[in-house]
Amino acid sequence: MEIKELTEVMHRFVEAKGWYNPESLRPQTPRNIAISLNIESAEVLEHFQWTEAPLDRDALAGELADVTLYLLQLASVTGIDLEQAVLDKLKVNYGRTWDEDRKSQGKEEREP
């Protein structure tokens, strides 16, 4: 399934829950979605707190799915073509040199 198809499935879910209704207790504003995305991202971190590997891969998968759904929703409500944004960012990143940047700053740590 492609990003656009996942976004459509996510929209059907949000619509079915009534969250697009202006009186909803979960209004789908960019601010609210960005906050929710951050909260779900923190829940991913909990799976690695005090351990190098998650103890429950299924629970981690669920949290990653939550992050993905909020990311799709945030891109959608802000009018961002997430697929194109990813491709554009990868193009930029191919031209970057992280290790050389860190060496020039006197730092030898490696980053992705």
Secondary structure, DSSP 8 states (H G I E B T S, - for coil): --HHHHHHHHHHHHHHHTTTSTT-SS---HHHHHHHHHHHHHHHHHTTTT-SS-S-HHHHHHHHHHHHHHHHHHHHHTT--HHHHHHHHHHHHHT--HHHHHHHTT------
